[in-house]
Amino acid sequence: MKAIVIKPKSPSEIKFLSELLKKLGIAANSMDIDEIEDEGLAVLMKKADRNKKVSREEIMKKLKY
């Protein structure tokens, strides 16, 4: 299933859209910007290649230690 992300401009628009979706019987949740960023990070982490190994030396080189 897919989702639609809507960015209302004001608290009154959030209230209006929430009430409209409720009347239509459509489940809706509100999220703040931190929660949206967390979701994006979770998606990127799931897509990451977990098979590739990196040596400690390479990590330290990137961190400049």
Backbone as numpy.savetxt, mean C-alpha at the origin, in Angstrom:
# Nx Ny Nz CAx CAy CAz Cx Cy Cz
-9.69 -10.68 -7.35 -10.52 -9.51 -7.35 -9.64 -8.27 -7.35
-10.08 -7.24 -7.99 -9.34 -5.98 -8.04 -9.98 -4.98 -7.10
-9.28 -3.90 -6.86 -9.77 -2.83 -6.00 -9.63 -1.50 -6.73
-10.41 -0.54 -6.29 -10.33 0.81 -6.83 -9.87 1.72 -5.69
-8.88 2.55 -5.97 -8.40 3.52 -4.98 -8.94 4.88 -5.37
-9.62 5.52 -4.43 -10.20 6.84 -4.65 -9.60 7.80 -3.64
-9.16 8.97 -4.09 -8.56 9.95 -3.19 -9.47 11.17 -3.08
-10.39 11.16 -2.11 -11.27 12.32 -1.93 -10.48 13.57 -1.55
-11.04 14.73 -1.88 -10.36 16.00 -1.62 -10.64 16.56 -0.24
-11.70 16.07 0.40 -12.09 16.64 1.69 -12.76 15.58 2.56
-12.82 15.84 3.87 -13.53 14.92 4.76 -15.01 14.74 4.38
-15.63 15.77 3.84 -17.03 15.65 3.43 -17.18 14.70 2.25
-16.20 14.69 1.34 -16.24 13.74 0.23 -16.04 12.32 0.73
-15.18 12.14 1.71 -14.97 10.80 2.29 -16.29 10.30 2.87
-16.96 11.15 3.63 -18.23 10.78 4.24 -19.27 10.45 3.18
-19.38 11.30 2.16 -20.35 11.09 1.09 -20.09 9.76 0.38
-18.85 9.52 0.00 -18.52 8.28 -0.73 -18.73 7.05 0.14
-18.38 7.14 1.42 -18.57 6.02 2.33 -20.05 5.67 2.45
-20.88 6.70 2.60 -22.33 6.48 2.72 -22.90 5.91 1.42
-22.44 6.42 0.29 -22.91 5.94 -1.01 -22.57 4.46 -1.19
-21.33 4.11 -0.92 -20.91 2.71 -1.07 -21.67 1.80 -0.13
-21.93 2.27 1.07 -22.70 1.48 2.04 -24.12 1.22 1.51
-24.75 2.26 0.96 -26.10 2.12 0.40 -26.12 1.17 -0.79
-25.03 1.15 -1.54 -24.92 0.25 -2.70 -24.54 -1.17 -2.30
-24.21 -1.36 -1.02 -23.82 -2.69 -0.55 -22.41 -3.08 -0.94
-21.56 -2.08 -1.13 -20.17 -2.32 -1.52 -19.28 -2.10 -0.30
-18.48 -3.10 0.03 -17.57 -2.99 1.17 -16.50 -1.95 0.88
-16.21 -1.12 1.88 -15.20 -0.08 1.70 -14.45 0.12 3.01
-13.17 0.42 2.90 -12.32 0.73 4.04 -11.54 2.00 3.73
-11.32 2.81 4.74 -10.49 3.98 4.52 -9.08 3.70 5.06
-8.10 4.33 4.42 -6.70 4.14 4.80 -6.02 5.50 4.81
-5.09 5.69 5.76 -4.32 6.92 5.73 -3.07 6.69 4.88
-2.30 7.72 4.65 -1.16 7.64 3.74 -0.12 6.61 4.19
0.07 6.48 5.51 1.04 5.49 6.01 0.60 4.07 5.67
-0.69 3.80 5.79 -1.20 2.46 5.47 -1.08 2.16 3.99
-1.29 3.18 3.16 -1.15 3.00 1.71 0.31 2.68 1.37
1.25 3.40 1.98 2.67 3.13 1.74 3.05 1.73 2.22
2.51 1.32 3.36 2.79 -0.03 3.86 2.31 -1.10 2.89
1.14 -0.89 2.31 0.61 -1.85 1.33 1.52 -1.92 0.10
1.97 -0.76 -0.36 2.88 -0.73 -1.51 4.18 -1.46 -1.22
4.72 -1.25 -0.02 5.95 -1.94 0.36 5.73 -3.44 0.44
4.58 -3.86 0.96 4.27 -5.30 1.04 4.22 -5.93 -0.35
3.64 -5.22 -1.31 3.58 -5.72 -2.68 4.98 -5.88 -3.25
5.83 -4.88 -3.05 7.21 -4.96 -3.56 7.98 -6.09 -2.91
7.76 -6.31 -1.61 8.46 -7.39 -0.90 8.02 -8.75 -1.43
6.76 -8.89 -1.77 6.27 -10.17 -2.32 6.86 -10.44 -3.69
7.12 -9.38 -4.46 7.66 -9.53 -5.81 9.18 -9.73 -5.81
9.83 -9.47 -4.69 11.29 -9.53 -4.63 11.80 -10.95 -4.88
12.96 -11.03 -5.52 13.61 -12.31 -5.78 14.26 -12.79 -4.49
13.75 -13.86 -3.93 14.25 -14.37 -2.65 15.28 -15.49 -2.82
15.57 -15.82 -4.05 16.52 -16.90 -4.30 17.96 -16.39 -4.41
18.12 -15.18 -4.81 19.45 -14.61 -5.01 20.08 -14.27 -3.66
21.30 -14.72 -3.46 22.03 -14.46 -2.22 23.06 -13.38 -2.46
23.26 -12.54 -1.46 24.25 -11.48 -1.54 25.22 -11.68 -0.38
26.51 -11.55 -0.68 27.51 -11.76 0.35 27.54 -10.61 1.35
28.07 -10.89 2.51 28.20 -9.87 3.55 29.10 -8.73 3.06
30.14 -9.08 2.32 31.06 -8.08 1.80 30.35 -7.09 0.86
29.48 -7.62 0.00 28.76 -6.75 -0.92 27.84 -5.79 -0.16
27.20 -6.29 0.87 26.32 -5.45 1.69 27.11 -4.35 2.38
28.24 -4.72 2.98 29.07 -3.75 3.67 29.64 -2.71 2.71
29.94 -3.16 1.48 30.45 -2.23 0.47 29.39 -1.19 0.13
28.15 -1.62 -0.01 27.05 -0.69 -0.29 26.81 0.27 0.88
26.99 -0.25 2.10 26.82 0.58 3.30 28.06 1.41 3.59
29.14 1.15 2.83 30.42 1.85 2.97 31.08 1.64 4.33
31.09 0.39 4.75 31.80 0.01 6.00 33.07 -0.72 5.67
